[in-house]
Structure formats: C-alpha cells, structure tokens
C-alpha cells in the first residue's frame, strides 16, 4: 500500500512540474508554488526533483533547490521509521 502511494504521489508531482513548465512557457494559469511544495512534502519530492531536472523548471529558485531535497530527506526518514 505504501509503495503504491509513493509511486502515485511522485507521478502527480512530476506531472505537476511538467504542466507548470508548459503553462509558464505559454503564459497561462500556473500551479501555485505552495501546491508544488505540498506535493513534495507529502512524499512527491523525488518526482519534483526529477521534474526540475527534466523540464528545467524552478531550477533557479533557491527555495525549490533547498526544500525539495530537504523534503526528500524527511520522507526517507519517515519511510524508514514506518517499516
């Protein structure tokens, strides 16, 4: 069950990063940064980091460069405590 959640939340975060990048390039409605952070915080940080790399999105924002890896570390610690 936990594995399914982790996979799903990371796919959602990855897609959100891709959609937000597309929207940014086309001057359309954007996904709020707080939503991207929330998805990363609840387990989607690997998908967010992969999205940053593949879509070249939010890579200059210090908050993303610091918080996504921090959330990843927190999530790894929590996953290890659950198991």
C-alpha positions in Angstrom: 0.0 0.0 0.0 2.8 2.5 0.9 4.6 1.7 -2.3 1.5 2.5 -4.4 1.1 5.8 -2.5 4.8 6.7 -3.1 4.6 5.9 -6.8 1.3 7.8 -7.3 2.3 11.0 -5.4 5.6 11.1 -7.3 3.8 10.7 -10.7 1.4 13.5 -9.7 4.3 15.8 -8.6 6.3 15.0 -11.7 3.3 15.8 -14.0 2.6 19.0 -12.0 6.1 20.2 -12.6 5.7 19.4 -16.3 2.3 21.1 -16.6 3.5 24.1 -14.7 6.5 24.5 -17.0 4.3 24.2 -20.1 1.9 26.8 -18.6 4.8 29.1 -17.9 6.1 28.9 -21.4 2.7 29.7 -22.8 1.7 32.5 -20.4 -1.2 30.5 -19.0 -2.6 29.8 -15.5 0.1 28.4 -13.2 0.1 25.8 -10.5 0.8 27.7 -7.2 4.2 27.1 -5.7 2.6 26.2 -2.4 0.8 23.3 -4.2 4.1 22.0 -5.6 5.7 22.3 -2.2 2.8 20.5 -0.6 3.0 17.6 -3.1 6.8 17.3 -2.4 6.3 17.4 1.4 3.7 14.6 1.4 6.0 12.3 -0.5 6.5 13.6 -4.0 9.9 15.2 -3.7 11.7 12.6 -5.9 9.1 13.3 -8.7 9.6 17.0 -8.1 13.4 16.8 -8.3 13.1 14.7 -11.5 10.7 17.2 -12.9 13.1 20.1 -12.1 15.9 18.3 -13.9 14.0 17.0 -17.0 11.8 20.1 -17.5 14.5 22.6 -16.4 11.8 24.1 -14.2 12.3 26.1 -11.0 16.0 25.3 -11.1 17.0 28.9 -10.3 14.6 29.2 -7.3 16.6 28.7 -4.2 13.5 27.7 -2.2 13.0 24.7 -4.6 16.7 23.7 -4.6 16.7 23.6 -0.8 13.2 22.4 0.2 12.8 19.6 -2.3 15.9 17.7 -1.2 15.0 18.5 2.5 11.6 17.0 2.0 13.2 14.0 0.4 15.4 13.5 3.4 12.5 13.9 5.8 10.4 11.4 3.8 13.2 8.9 3.7 13.5 9.1 7.5 9.7 8.7 7.9 9.6 5.8 5.5 12.3 4.0 7.4 10.5 4.5 10.7 7.3 3.1 9.3 8.9 -0.1 8.1 
